[in-house]
Amino acid sequence: MLKTYRTELRRSPLLTAFPVMIAVDLVVLFGRSQYWIGVWPEASVAAQIVTLFLGPMLAGVSAWQAGRASRAGMSELLLGAARPGWRIETARLAATLTLGFLAYGIGCLTAAAVSWRDAGPGFLWPSYLVLGATTLLMFASVGHLAGRWWPSAGFTPVICALGGFVAMLASPFKFNVLAGPPDVHLRPVPVAVRLLLAAALVVLAVTAPSLPSRKGTLARPLPRHTHGIFVGSATCSLVALAAFPAAGELRVERPASAVDPLCDRAVETAPRVCVWPEHRKYLPDLTEMAQRLGNQRLGNQWGKAPDTYFEYGLRRTRLGDRGFDIAEGHVRTAAIAMAHHTFTTSIGRCIPPRTERRAWQAVDNIHMLLEYQAMGQDPAVADKGLNLVGVSGAQRAAAETARTSPAEQRAWLAQEREHLQEEKWCEPDARD
């Protein structure tokens, strides 16, 4: 069997396509985005999502490889061989998987290498890597089975590649994730169900009986034990599919108690900022933002910033989570939540009547000015790459004010607060 494996490995078309697979791996890894560099869960997801593109390639090549013997007229020789057919098919599929996983492994090691310096303690999260490996197993095994039953050199590989890609995207059950924020993680049970399905499909692909050839050659009957394995793997595949709804969502909230938050402050008098340990690379920027919000630049009439800003997920309550979020490496989204927290700490939660449009506009204006203060940049630079919907008027008003002197900003802020009946419409936030 080992000799057959080495022969199939030498003859595999993946040897020719291997450089292309490596190129696809690296292009998807770095071309889609690069904010994941330096964040272990994000780097793990970036390495995993590559399989959504490597998988179709592997399915096409696996289909071509599996049908090669039939196209070469060797079906009769295989029928008369003393060696069980499943051993030959196992060696053939193993050769395809070896090169496919080698390309996948190179991408994973590259993601780890470029993240090592900034990510701090830890490594790639195994659950995401297992999920990617499961995707490759399913693509390769389905392609192998299709190639055995319909050994076309062109039609079957193309259908397996394109059809598998479309089916993966259209499936009601997720087989991949697109982002890896540190406040969530993969649940073991759904991952195990997907891995069970992939393993069952692998066994099914190598033990399934061959179909009769076009020349009328009958398929080789399966030995009794092989037939039992085939039926068992088919049953296991159906059971795994049926277990998907019961397994639940692929991801779940990560408990804050699982880690010690990483906290720091720019200076002793500035508010503290606490983040998930995996987001340590953003901490210097976030502490500077907290310092700008807490330096009373807008005057004593504004109030004060909170003592600590927490990242989303570190302080969940029954009333919600007011923590800041970092969306796709953009700290501007953190500025939005930190500005809101500063507003509610100083004034409270303001809910004017719907008819008081100017009061609502004042709330948006003050929020936006605080966001620009937190960023410490020109508003046009701060808003770059961020699509803010429904606050265009506040953007213009706050942007013009942010470019004025501190005294003019304080006067503008006092004017905006006059539109809020704070004693009537604003009350302390219950989450404080």
VEXTOR-14428 format. One record per residue (C-alpha): chain; x, y, z. Coordinates in Angstrom, 2 decimals, padded with zeros to 5 digits. Last residue first. Layout:
% VEXTOR-14428
<mol = A, u = X, v = Y, w = Z>;
...
% end
This chain:
% VEXTOR-14428
<mol = A, u = -022.57, v = 052.25, w = 035.77>;
<mol = A, u = -024.91, v = 049.86, w = 033.95>;
<mol = A, u = -028.02, v = 051.72, w = 035.11>;
<mol = A, u = -026.98, v = 054.75, w = 033.07>;
<mol = A, u = -027.87, v = 057.92, w = 034.95>;
<mol = A, u = -030.90, v = 059.83, w = 033.66>;
<mol = A, u = -031.49, v = 062.30, w = 030.84>;
<mol = A, u = -034.77, v = 063.67, w = 029.49>;
<mol = A, u = -036.10, v = 065.76, w = 032.36>;
<mol = A, u = -033.08, v = 066.90, w = 034.35>;
<mol = A, u = -031.03, v = 067.06, w = 031.16>;
<mol = A, u = -033.40, v = 069.21, w = 029.17>;
<mol = A, u = -031.11, v = 069.03, w = 026.19>;
<mol = A, u = -031.05, v = 071.89, w = 023.67>;
<mol = A, u = -028.87, v = 073.96, w = 026.00>;
<mol = A, u = -026.29, v = 071.19, w = 025.78>;
<mol = A, u = -025.59, v = 072.12, w = 022.15>;
<mol = A, u = -024.79, v = 075.73, w = 023.07>;
<mol = A, u = -022.44, v = 074.63, w = 025.85>;
<mol = A, u = -020.65, v = 072.36, w = 023.38>;
<mol = A, u = -020.27, v = 075.16, w = 020.86>;
<mol = A, u = -018.76, v = 077.44, w = 023.50>;
<mol = A, u = -016.37, v = 074.71, w = 024.61>;
<mol = A, u = -015.35, v = 074.07, w = 021.02>;
<mol = A, u = -014.68, v = 077.75, w = 020.46>;
<mol = A, u = -012.40, v = 077.82, w = 023.50>;
<mol = A, u = -010.58, v = 074.67, w = 022.35>;
<mol = A, u = -009.84, v = 076.27, w = 018.96>;
<mol = A, u = -011.64, v = 075.20, w = 015.78>;
<mol = A, u = -011.09, v = 072.11, w = 013.58>;
<mol = A, u = -013.27, v = 069.93, w = 015.81>;
<mol = A, u = -016.13, v = 072.41, w = 015.36>;
<mol = A, u = -016.25, v = 071.97, w = 011.59>;
<mol = A, u = -016.09, v = 068.19, w = 011.96>;
<mol = A, u = -018.80, v = 068.23, w = 014.64>;
<mol = A, u = -021.27, v = 070.11, w = 012.44>;
<mol = A, u = -020.51, v = 068.12, w = 009.28>;
<mol = A, u = -020.55, v = 064.75, w = 010.99>;
<mol = A, u = -023.71, v = 065.60, w = 012.94>;
<mol = A, u = -025.51, v = 066.34, w = 009.68>;
<mol = A, u = -024.21, v = 063.12, w = 008.09>;
<mol = A, u = -025.30, v = 061.05, w = 011.09>;
<mol = A, u = -027.66, v = 058.51, w = 009.52>;
<mol = A, u = -025.07, v = 056.04, w = 008.27>;
<mol = A, u = -021.37, v = 056.24, w = 009.11>;
<mol = A, u = -019.36, v = 054.27, w = 006.55>;
<mol = A, u = -015.81, v = 054.01, w = 007.87>;
<mol = A, u = -012.82, v = 053.76, w = 005.54>;
<mol = A, u = -011.66, v = 057.30, w = 006.30>;
<mol = A, u = -013.66, v = 058.82, w = 009.14>;
<mol = A, u = -010.63, v = 059.75, w = 011.28>;
<mol = A, u = -008.75, v = 061.17, w = 008.28>;
<mol = A, u = -011.63, v = 063.48, w = 007.31>;
<mol = A, u = -012.14, v = 064.38, w = 010.98>;
<mol = A, u = -008.52, v = 065.55, w = 011.35>;
<mol = A, u = -006.99, v = 063.38, w = 013.98>;
<mol = A, u = -007.02, v = 063.10, w = 017.77>;
<mol = A, u = -009.17, v = 059.97, w = 017.56>;
<mol = A, u = -010.76, v = 060.56, w = 020.96>;
<mol = A, u = -011.55, v = 064.19, w = 020.19>;
<mol = A, u = -013.14, v = 063.16, w = 016.90>;
<mol = A, u = -015.33, v = 060.68, w = 018.72>;
<mol = A, u = -016.22, v = 063.26, w = 021.35>;
<mol = A, u = -017.32, v = 065.68, w = 018.63>;
<mol = A, u = -019.51, v = 062.95, w = 017.12>;
<mol = A, u = -021.26, v = 062.17, w = 020.37>;
<mol = A, u = -021.90, v = 065.87, w = 021.02>;
<mol = A, u = -023.44, v = 066.31, w = 017.57>;
<mol = A, u = -025.55, v = 063.14, w = 017.84>;
<mol = A, u = -027.02, v = 064.25, w = 021.18>;
<mol = A, u = -027.61, v = 067.77, w = 019.82>;
<mol = A, u = -029.44, v = 066.32, w = 016.82>;
<mol = A, u = -031.72, v = 064.41, w = 019.15>;
<mol = A, u = -032.47, v = 067.65, w = 020.95>;
<mol = A, u = -033.12, v = 069.40, w = 017.66>;
<mol = A, u = -035.53, v = 066.68, w = 016.64>;
<mol = A, u = -037.72, v = 067.07, w = 019.73>;
<mol = A, u = -040.78, v = 065.33, w = 018.23>;
<mol = A, u = -039.41, v = 061.91, w = 019.14>;
<mol = A, u = -039.39, v = 062.86, w = 022.81>;
<mol = A, u = -035.90, v = 063.14, w = 024.32>;
<mol = A, u = -034.10, v = 059.98, w = 025.49>;
<mol = A, u = -030.80, v = 060.93, w = 027.14>;
<mol = A, u = -028.82, v = 058.23, w = 028.94>;
<mol = A, u = -026.59, v = 060.01, w = 031.40>;
<mol = A, u = -024.81, v = 063.35, w = 031.35>;
<mol = A, u = -021.16, v = 062.70, w = 032.22>;
<mol = A, u = -021.00, v = 058.89, w = 032.39>;
<mol = A, u = -023.50, v = 058.60, w = 029.53>;
<mol = A, u = -021.43, v = 060.85, w = 027.26>;
<mol = A, u = -018.12, v = 059.20, w = 028.14>;
<mol = A, u = -019.61, v = 055.77, w = 027.40>;
<mol = A, u = -020.90, v = 057.04, w = 024.07>;
<mol = A, u = -017.48, v = 058.45, w = 023.19>;
<mol = A, u = -015.84, v = 055.14, w = 024.12>;
<mol = A, u = -018.33, v = 053.25, w = 021.93>;
<mol = A, u = -017.70, v = 055.45, w = 018.87>;
<mol = A, u = -013.93, v = 055.62, w = 019.50>;
<mol = A, u = -013.77, v = 051.81, w = 019.45>;
<mol = A, u = -015.30, v = 051.86, w = 015.96>;
<mol = A, u = -012.54, v = 054.24, w = 014.93>;
<mol = A, u = -010.05, v = 051.64, w = 016.20>;
<mol = A, u = -010.31, v = 049.79, w = 012.84>;
<mol = A, u = -008.66, v = 046.36, w = 012.95>;
<mol = A, u = -011.58, v = 044.61, w = 011.28>;
<mol = A, u = -014.04, v = 046.03, w = 013.81>;
<mol = A, u = -012.54, v = 046.86, w = 017.20>;
<mol = A, u = -015.42, v = 047.04, w = 019.66>;
<mol = A, u = -015.98, v = 049.18, w = 022.72>;
<mol = A, u = -017.78, v = 047.89, w = 025.78>;
<mol = A, u = -021.34, v = 048.91, w = 026.63>;
<mol = A, u = -022.57, v = 045.35, w = 027.02>;
<mol = A, u = -026.22, v = 044.68, w = 027.68>;
<mol = A, u = -028.74, v = 045.11, w = 030.48>;
<mol = A, u = -028.18, v = 041.62, w = 031.89>;
<mol = A, u = -024.49, v = 042.43, w = 032.04>;
<mol = A, u = -021.39, v = 041.64, w = 030.00>;
<mol = A, u = -018.16, v = 043.27, w = 031.15>;
<mol = A, u = -015.24, v = 041.76, w = 029.22>;
<mol = A, u = -017.25, v = 041.01, w = 026.09>;
<mol = A, u = -016.71, v = 044.31, w = 024.29>;
<mol = A, u = -013.53, v = 046.03, w = 025.40>;
<mol = A, u = -013.61, v = 047.86, w = 028.70>;
<mol = A, u = -013.05, v = 051.58, w = 029.31>;
<mol = A, u = -012.13, v = 052.39, w = 032.89>;
<mol = A, u = -012.58, v = 055.35, w = 035.27>;
<mol = A, u = -015.32, v = 056.87, w = 033.16>;
<mol = A, u = -014.71, v = 060.31, w = 031.57>;
<mol = A, u = -015.68, v = 063.47, w = 033.38>;
<mol = A, u = -018.13, v = 066.33, w = 033.20>;
<mol = A, u = -018.66, v = 068.70, w = 030.30>;
<mol = A, u = -018.83, v = 071.90, w = 032.30>;
<mol = A, u = -015.21, v = 071.40, w = 033.28>;
<mol = A, u = -013.98, v = 072.29, w = 029.81>;
<mol = A, u = -013.69, v = 070.59, w = 026.44>;
<mol = A, u = -010.04, v = 069.64, w = 027.01>;
<mol = A, u = -011.04, v = 067.82, w = 030.17>;
<mol = A, u = -008.09, v = 065.40, w = 029.79>;
<mol = A, u = -010.26, v = 062.30, w = 029.97>;
<mol = A, u = -011.31, v = 061.88, w = 026.35>;
<mol = A, u = -007.78, v = 062.53, w = 025.10>;
<mol = A, u = -006.33, v = 060.08, w = 027.63>;
<mol = A, u = -008.81, v = 057.40, w = 026.60>;
<mol = A, u = -007.75, v = 057.78, w = 022.97>;
<mol = A, u = -004.11, v = 057.51, w = 023.98>;
<mol = A, u = -004.92, v = 054.34, w = 025.91>;
<mol = A, u = -006.65, v = 052.93, w = 022.84>;
<mol = A, u = -003.71, v = 053.58, w = 020.53>;
<mol = A, u = -001.25, v = 051.87, w = 022.91>;
<mol = A, u = -003.67, v = 048.95, w = 023.54>;
<mol = A, u = -004.24, v = 047.97, w = 019.90>;
<mol = A, u = -001.39, v = 045.42, w = 019.81>;
<mol = A, u = -002.69, v = 043.77, w = 022.98>;
<mol = A, u = -005.82, v = 042.53, w = 021.24>;
<mol = A, u = -005.21, v = 038.84, w = 022.08>;
<mol = A, u = -005.09, v = 039.71, w = 025.79>;
<mol = A, u = -008.72, v = 040.93, w = 025.63>;
<mol = A, u = -008.77, v = 044.65, w = 026.36>;
<mol = A, u = -008.84, v = 046.94, w = 029.39>;
<mol = A, u = -008.34, v = 050.71, w = 029.15>;
<mol = A, u = -007.68, v = 052.93, w = 032.20>;
<mol = A, u = -008.73, v = 056.56, w = 032.33>;
<mol = A, u = -005.92, v = 059.13, w = 032.47>;
<mol = A, u = -004.43, v = 060.55, w = 035.68>;
<mol = A, u = -001.56, v = 058.05, w = 035.89>;
<mol = A, u = -000.61, v = 058.43, w = 032.26>;
<mol = A, u = -001.35, v = 056.41, w = 029.11>;
<mol = A, u = -003.35, v = 053.73, w = 030.94>;
<mol = A, u = -003.11, v = 049.94, w = 030.91>;
<mol = A, u = -005.21, v = 046.79, w = 031.21>;
<mol = A, u = -004.84, v = 043.30, w = 029.72>;
<mol = A, u = -007.80, v = 041.24, w = 030.81>;
<mol = A, u = -007.03, v = 037.98, w = 032.67>;
<mol = A, u = -008.63, v = 035.19, w = 030.70>;
<mol = A, u = -011.34, v = 032.52, w = 030.90>;
<mol = A, u = -013.42, v = 034.66, w = 033.29>;
<mol = A, u = -014.42, v = 036.83, w = 030.34>;
<mol = A, u = -016.44, v = 033.92, w = 029.00>;
<mol = A, u = -016.19, v = 033.47, w = 025.22>;
<mol = A, u = -019.48, v = 033.95, w = 023.46>;
<mol = A, u = -020.39, v = 031.06, w = 021.19>;
<mol = A, u = -019.50, v = 029.95, w = 017.69>;
<mol = A, u = -020.70, v = 027.07, w = 015.50>;
<mol = A, u = -024.30, v = 027.44, w = 016.57>;
<mol = A, u = -026.20, v = 024.36, w = 017.67>;
<mol = A, u = -025.24, v = 020.68, w = 017.64>;
<mol = A, u = -028.91, v = 019.72, w = 017.38>;
<mol = A, u = -029.25, v = 021.42, w = 014.00>;
<mol = A, u = -026.13, v = 019.64, w = 012.66>;
<mol = A, u = -027.01, v = 016.20, w = 014.05>;
<mol = A, u = -029.02, v = 015.17, w = 010.98>;
<mol = A, u = -025.99, v = 015.75, w = 008.80>;
<mol = A, u = -023.83, v = 013.67, w = 011.15>;
<mol = A, u = -026.41, v = 010.86, w = 011.17>;
<mol = A, u = -026.54, v = 010.87, w = 007.36>;
<mol = A, u = -022.76, v = 010.66, w = 007.13>;
<mol = A, u = -022.65, v = 007.90, w = 009.75>;
<mol = A, u = -025.16, v = 005.87, w = 007.75>;
<mol = A, u = -023.01, v = 006.20, w = 004.62>;
<mol = A, u = -019.94, v = 005.27, w = 006.66>;
<mol = A, u = -021.68, v = 002.21, w = 008.10>;
<mol = A, u = -022.95, v = 001.06, w = 004.71>;
<mol = A, u = -019.45, v = 001.32, w = 003.27>;
<mol = A, u = -017.87, v = -000.38, w = 006.28>;
<mol = A, u = -020.35, v = -003.26, w = 006.00>;
<mol = A, u = -019.65, v = -003.61, w = 002.29>;
<mol = A, u = -015.95, v = -003.73, w = 003.09>;
<mol = A, u = -016.56, v = -006.53, w = 005.58>;
<mol = A, u = -018.61, v = -008.52, w = 003.06>;
<mol = A, u = -016.22, v = -008.06, w = 000.20>;
<mol = A, u = -017.49, v = -005.59, w = -002.41>;
<mol = A, u = -018.47, v = -006.85, w = -005.82>;
<mol = A, u = -016.32, v = -005.59, w = -008.70>;
<mol = A, u = -018.48, v = -003.58, w = -011.04>;
<mol = A, u = -019.58, v = -005.27, w = -014.24>;
<mol = A, u = -017.85, v = -004.45, w = -017.47>;
<mol = A, u = -020.44, v = -003.26, w = -019.96>;
<mol = A, u = -018.07, v = -001.14, w = -022.02>;
<mol = A, u = -019.55, v = 001.97, w = -020.43>;
<mol = A, u = -018.25, v = 000.82, w = -017.07>;
<mol = A, u = -020.44, v = -000.51, w = -014.26>;
<mol = A, u = -020.23, v = 001.70, w = -011.14>;
<mol = A, u = -017.52, v = 001.14, w = -008.57>;
<mol = A, u = -018.53, v = 000.21, w = -005.05>;
<mol = A, u = -018.01, v = 002.85, w = -002.32>;
<mol = A, u = -015.12, v = 002.00, w = 000.01>;
<mol = A, u = -012.70, v = 004.85, w = -000.79>;
<mol = A, u = -015.18, v = 007.75, w = -000.98>;
<mol = A, u = -017.35, v = 006.48, w = 001.89>;
<mol = A, u = -014.35, v = 006.35, w = 004.23>;
<mol = A, u = -013.48, v = 009.96, w = 003.38>;
<mol = A, u = -017.14, v = 011.00, w = 003.63>;
<mol = A, u = -017.37, v = 009.51, w = 007.12>;
<mol = A, u = -014.26, v = 011.45, w = 008.20>;
<mol = A, u = -015.72, v = 014.72, w = 006.87>;
<mol = A, u = -019.06, v = 014.13, w = 008.60>;
<mol = A, u = -017.33, v = 013.34, w = 011.88>;
<mol = A, u = -015.22, v = 016.50, w = 011.55>;
<mol = A, u = -018.37, v = 018.54, w = 011.06>;
<mol = A, u = -019.95, v = 016.96, w = 014.15>;
<mol = A, u = -016.76, v = 017.55, w = 016.16>;
<mol = A, u = -016.72, v = 021.23, w = 015.19>;
<mol = A, u = -020.36, v = 021.58, w = 016.26>;
<mol = A, u = -019.54, v = 019.89, w = 019.63>;
<mol = A, u = -016.30, v = 021.77, w = 020.41>;
<mol = A, u = -017.82, v = 025.29, w = 020.30>;
<mol = A, u = -015.73, v = 027.81, w = 018.40>;
<mol = A, u = -014.72, v = 031.03, w = 020.12>;
<mol = A, u = -016.11, v = 034.50, w = 020.74>;
<mol = A, u = -014.83, v = 037.64, w = 022.52>;
<mol = A, u = -011.45, v = 037.42, w = 020.75>;
<mol = A, u = -012.87, v = 038.48, w = 017.38>;
<mol = A, u = -012.23, v = 035.86, w = 014.72>;
<mol = A, u = -013.68, v = 036.82, w = 011.35>;
<mol = A, u = -014.93, v = 035.03, w = 008.24>;
<mol = A, u = -015.98, v = 031.67, w = 009.67>;
<mol = A, u = -016.14, v = 028.34, w = 007.87>;
<mol = A, u = -018.37, v = 025.28, w = 007.53>;
<mol = A, u = -021.58, v = 027.06, w = 008.37>;
<mol = A, u = -024.88, v = 025.21, w = 008.04>;
<mol = A, u = -027.62, v = 026.63, w = 005.82>;
<mol = A, u = -025.42, v = 025.69, w = 002.84>;
<mol = A, u = -025.30, v = 028.27, w = 000.08>;
<mol = A, u = -021.61, v = 029.13, w = 000.46>;
<mol = A, u = -020.50, v = 025.50, w = 000.68>;
<mol = A, u = -022.82, v = 024.48, w = -002.14>;
<mol = A, u = -021.41, v = 027.19, w = -004.40>;
<mol = A, u = -017.83, v = 026.11, w = -003.75>;
<mol = A, u = -018.65, v = 022.42, w = -004.14>;
<mol = A, u = -020.47, v = 023.01, w = -007.41>;
<mol = A, u = -017.59, v = 025.03, w = -008.84>;
<mol = A, u = -014.86, v = 022.54, w = -007.95>;
<mol = A, u = -016.84, v = 019.33, w = -008.32>;
<mol = A, u = -018.45, v = 020.50, w = -011.57>;
<mol = A, u = -015.07, v = 021.45, w = -013.01>;
<mol = A, u = -013.48, v = 018.15, w = -011.98>;
<mol = A, u = -016.41, v = 016.14, w = -013.40>;
<mol = A, u = -016.61, v = 017.88, w = -016.79>;
<mol = A, u = -012.96, v = 017.84, w = -017.75>;
<mol = A, u = -011.28, v = 014.44, w = -017.45>;
<mol = A, u = -014.55, v = 012.57, w = -017.05>;
<mol = A, u = -014.38, v = 009.62, w = -014.66>;
<mol = A, u = -018.01, v = 009.71, w = -013.46>;
<mol = A, u = -018.25, v = 007.21, w = -010.58>;
<mol = A, u = -014.62, v = 007.30, w = -009.44>;
<mol = A, u = -014.27, v = 011.03, w = -010.06>;
<mol = A, u = -017.42, v = 011.79, w = -008.06>;
<mol = A, u = -016.10, v = 009.78, w = -005.11>;
<mol = A, u = -012.74, v = 011.55, w = -005.23>;
<mol = A, u = -014.32, v = 014.98, w = -005.51>;
<mol = A, u = -016.54, v = 014.30, w = -002.50>;
<mol = A, u = -013.51, v = 013.08, w = -000.55>;
<mol = A, u = -011.31, v = 016.05, w = -001.46>;
<mol = A, u = -013.93, v = 018.70, w = -000.72>;
<mol = A, u = -014.94, v = 017.13, w = 002.59>;
<mol = A, u = -011.37, v = 016.65, w = 003.80>;
<mol = A, u = -010.42, v = 020.22, w = 002.84>;
<mol = A, u = -013.33, v = 021.65, w = 004.82>;
<mol = A, u = -012.41, v = 019.54, w = 007.84>;
<mol = A, u = -008.85, v = 020.88, w = 007.69>;
<mol = A, u = -010.25, v = 024.41, w = 007.87>;
<mol = A, u = -012.36, v = 023.56, w = 010.94>;
<mol = A, u = -009.34, v = 021.88, w = 012.53>;
<mol = A, u = -007.33, v = 025.09, w = 012.00>;
<mol = A, u = -010.09, v = 027.16, w = 013.62>;
<mol = A, u = -010.22, v = 024.84, w = 016.65>;
<mol = A, u = -006.42, v = 024.81, w = 016.97>;
<mol = A, u = -006.18, v = 028.56, w = 017.80>;
<mol = A, u = -002.89, v = 029.86, w = 016.37>;
<mol = A, u = -000.38, v = 030.63, w = 019.10>;
<mol = A, u = -000.12, v = 032.19, w = 022.53>;
<mol = A, u = 001.98, v = 034.88, w = 024.17>;
<mol = A, u = 002.39, v = 038.16, w = 022.27>;
<mol = A, u = 000.70, v = 038.89, w = 018.96>;
<mol = A, u = 003.10, v = 041.54, w = 017.69>;
<mol = A, u = 006.26, v = 039.52, w = 016.88>;
<mol = A, u = 004.59, v = 036.18, w = 016.11>;
<mol = A, u = 001.99, v = 037.42, w = 013.68>;
<mol = A, u = 004.10, v = 037.16, w = 010.49>;
<mol = A, u = 005.31, v = 033.68, w = 011.44>;
<mol = A, u = 001.93, v = 032.35, w = 012.54>;
<mol = A, u = 000.22, v = 033.34, w = 009.29>;
<mol = A, u = 003.10, v = 031.84, w = 007.31>;
<mol = A, u = 002.88, v = 028.60, w = 009.32>;
<mol = A, u = -000.84, v = 028.36, w = 008.57>;
<mol = A, u = -000.33, v = 029.04, w = 004.85>;
<mol = A, u = 002.39, v = 026.40, w = 004.62>;
<mol = A, u = 000.11, v = 023.96, w = 006.42>;
<mol = A, u = -002.66, v = 024.46, w = 003.85>;
<mol = A, u = -000.27, v = 023.72, w = 000.99>;
<mol = A, u = 000.93, v = 020.60, w = 002.82>;
<mol = A, u = -002.67, v = 019.66, w = 003.57>;
<mol = A, u = -003.48, v = 019.61, w = -000.14>;
<mol = A, u = -000.30, v = 017.75, w = -001.03>;
<mol = A, u = -000.97, v = 015.00, w = 001.49>;
<mol = A, u = -004.71, v = 014.97, w = 000.77>;
<mol = A, u = -004.15, v = 014.07, w = -002.88>;
<mol = A, u = -001.69, v = 011.30, w = -001.98>;
<mol = A, u = -004.08, v = 009.97, w = 000.66>;
<mol = A, u = -006.90, v = 009.85, w = -001.91>;
<mol = A, u = -004.84, v = 007.60, w = -004.21>;
<mol = A, u = -003.56, v = 005.42, w = -001.38>;
<mol = A, u = -007.10, v = 004.99, w = -000.06>;
<mol = A, u = -008.40, v = 004.17, w = -003.55>;
<mol = A, u = -005.81, v = 001.44, w = -003.98>;
<mol = A, u = -006.58, v = 000.04, w = -000.56>;
<mol = A, u = -010.32, v = 000.18, w = -001.21>;
<mol = A, u = -009.88, v = -001.96, w = -004.32>;
<mol = A, u = -008.61, v = -004.96, w = -002.40>;
<mol = A, u = -005.28, v = -006.26, w = -003.72>;
<mol = A, u = -005.52, v = -009.37, w = -005.84>;
<mol = A, u = -006.14, v = -007.34, w = -008.97>;
<mol = A, u = -008.67, v = -008.66, w = -011.46>;
<mol = A, u = -011.08, v = -005.74, w = -011.19>;
<mol = A, u = -008.15, v = -003.32, w = -011.26>;
<mol = A, u = -006.96, v = -004.78, w = -014.55>;
<mol = A, u = -010.46, v = -004.51, w = -016.02>;
<mol = A, u = -010.74, v = -000.85, w = -015.03>;
<mol = A, u = -007.33, v = 000.01, w = -016.52>;
<mol = A, u = -008.66, v = 001.65, w = -019.68>;
<mol = A, u = -006.70, v = 004.88, w = -019.18>;
<mol = A, u = -009.90, v = 006.83, w = -018.53>;
<mol = A, u = -010.86, v = 004.36, w = -015.79>;
<mol = A, u = -007.47, v = 004.65, w = -014.11>;
<mol = A, u = -007.54, v = 008.47, w = -014.21>;
<mol = A, u = -010.96, v = 008.81, w = -012.63>;
<mol = A, u = -009.74, v = 009.25, w = -009.05>;
<mol = A, u = -007.00, v = 011.71, w = -010.05>;
<mol = A, u = -009.36, v = 013.97, w = -011.98>;
<mol = A, u = -011.90, v = 014.01, w = -009.14>;
<mol = A, u = -009.16, v = 014.71, w = -006.58>;
<mol = A, u = -007.83, v = 017.54, w = -008.73>;
<mol = A, u = -011.25, v = 019.16, w = -008.91>;
<mol = A, u = -011.97, v = 018.68, w = -005.20>;
<mol = A, u = -008.54, v = 020.03, w = -004.24>;
<mol = A, u = -009.07, v = 023.17, w = -006.30>;
<mol = A, u = -012.51, v = 023.58, w = -004.72>;
<mol = A, u = -010.98, v = 023.20, w = -001.23>;
<mol = A, u = -008.10, v = 025.63, w = -001.76>;
<mol = A, u = -010.57, v = 028.50, w = -002.10>;
<mol = A, u = -012.70, v = 027.92, w = 001.02>;
<mol = A, u = -009.55, v = 026.47, w = 002.57>;
<mol = A, u = -008.07, v = 029.97, w = 002.71>;
<mol = A, u = -010.67, v = 030.79, w = 005.36>;
<mol = A, u = -008.71, v = 028.78, w = 007.91>;
<mol = A, u = -005.44, v = 030.74, w = 007.72>;
<mol = A, u = -007.33, v = 034.05, w = 008.09>;
<mol = A, u = -009.37, v = 032.55, w = 010.94>;
<mol = A, u = -006.22, v = 031.55, w = 012.81>;
<mol = A, u = -004.68, v = 034.98, w = 012.21>;
<mol = A, u = -007.81, v = 036.58, w = 013.66>;
<mol = A, u = -007.65, v = 034.32, w = 016.72>;
<mol = A, u = -003.92, v = 035.06, w = 017.22>;
<mol = A, u = -003.91, v = 038.82, w = 016.65>;
<mol = A, u = -000.59, v = 040.18, w = 015.29>;
<mol = A, u = -001.56, v = 040.12, w = 011.64>;
<mol = A, u = -005.34, v = 039.93, w = 011.36>;
<mol = A, u = -005.55, v = 043.50, w = 010.02>;
<mol = A, u = -004.02, v = 042.25, w = 006.79>;
<mol = A, u = -007.01, v = 041.92, w = 004.50>;
<mol = A, u = -008.25, v = 039.80, w = 001.55>;
<mol = A, u = -004.93, v = 040.01, w = -000.29>;
<mol = A, u = -002.71, v = 038.67, w = 002.50>;
<mol = A, u = -004.16, v = 035.21, w = 003.13>;
<mol = A, u = -006.07, v = 034.96, w = -000.14>;
<mol = A, u = -002.93, v = 035.74, w = -002.14>;
<mol = A, u = -000.81, v = 033.46, w = 000.08>;
<mol = A, u = -003.06, v = 030.41, w = -000.34>;
<mol = A, u = -003.65, v = 031.04, w = -004.03>;
<mol = A, u = 000.13, v = 031.21, w = -004.59>;
<mol = A, u = 000.66, v = 028.01, w = -002.60>;
<mol = A, u = -002.06, v = 026.30, w = -004.64>;
<mol = A, u = -000.45, v = 027.49, w = -007.87>;
<mol = A, u = 002.93, v = 026.15, w = -006.74>;
<mol = A, u = 001.22, v = 022.79, w = -006.05>;
<mol = A, u = -000.58, v = 022.58, w = -009.41>;
<mol = A, u = 002.16, v = 020.55, w = -011.06>;
<mol = A, u = 002.62, v = 018.28, w = -008.05>;
<mol = A, u = -001.15, v = 018.41, w = -007.64>;
<mol = A, u = -001.44, v = 016.46, w = -010.87>;
<mol = A, u = -000.54, v = 013.39, w = -008.79>;
<mol = A, u = 001.82, v = 010.97, w = -010.53>;
<mol = A, u = 004.56, v = 011.05, w = -007.90>;
<mol = A, u = 002.04, v = 010.89, w = -005.04>;
<mol = A, u = 000.17, v = 008.05, w = -006.73>;
<mol = A, u = 003.41, v = 006.06, w = -006.95>;
<mol = A, u = 004.32, v = 006.83, w = -003.35>;
<mol = A, u = 000.87, v = 005.71, w = -002.19>;
<mol = A, u = 001.05, v = 002.53, w = -004.26>;
<mol = A, u = 004.40, v = 001.69, w = -002.64>;
<mol = A, u = 002.89, v = 002.34, w = 000.80>;
<mol = A, u = 000.00, v = 000.00, w = 000.00>;
% end
